[in-house]
């Protein structure tokens, strides 16, 4: 890729020492310069971003009028003296907007720059992010990134579990026995299939949690191929469920049948015992979700065995 280099001058208002050179670079997509700078920038439909961040992959249907732009850079290498990130917006008549999005002191120890903002889709082709680095006496360098050239992220396809809830729990139990971890007095608190992970390098998995004696807990990940991994255990909650996980699921299914909602063809994707503050009161309940393609049915079961429909769409 060709990288255009233009020499300009940085005007120093109120200084008697004259200007220093500014080397301006246009960063081409996929170029060697882009790799050397090491920044990360993404563009995604706002509704898709909401859906990808949603625990259940639920969002607003249809495209949004805006994109979400995310930028991350580490002050190192060519960006060692990064001090500002600017956004400029232009059209055929000239510059419409030129504002700093992030300012980093040259003297502080902060070495990360993270920015997130919304931009209308119909103006993104005229939007340019500029990374500004350096300064006197070595001179300044600026690196321009045209947002219209950044590929728009597509919403990743949901994957359903290849192991059922029951199978995943059985695999986790067998794995823990091999680790000499006793579950005889344990309480199953959570089994959740994670199919919308933020890190695309991670594969979908079941996250399964037990509370053990002595305010301890144990977490196990079970992947689609049936392999398992012991992860850092969380402490047990102060309040434990009065209904077991399987009892809560049965109660919720019976409740849903009474609401004329059939989940017999859906897969159980989450059953988690959680504690929220509702009307200034600590309220423990089971949060239970089923899925079928893009449909989600979510219900809650309280300690007294009562149930409530949260979502059915």
ABEGO torsion letter per residue (X at the ends): XBBBBBBBBBBBBGBAAEBBBBBBBBBBBGBAAAAAAGBBBBBBBAAAAAAAABAAGBBBBEBBABBBBBBBBBBBEAAAABABBBBBBBBAAEBABBBBABBBBAABABABBBBBBBBBAAAAAABBBBBBBEEOAAEBBBBBBBAAABBBBBBBBBBBBABBAAAAAAAAAAAAAAAGBBAAABBBABBBBBABBABAABBBBBBBBBBBBGGBBBBBBBBAAGBBBBBBBBBBBABBBABBAAAAAAAAAAAAAAAGBBAAABBBABBBBBBBBBGGBBBBBBBBBBBBEABBBBBBBBAAGBBBBABBX
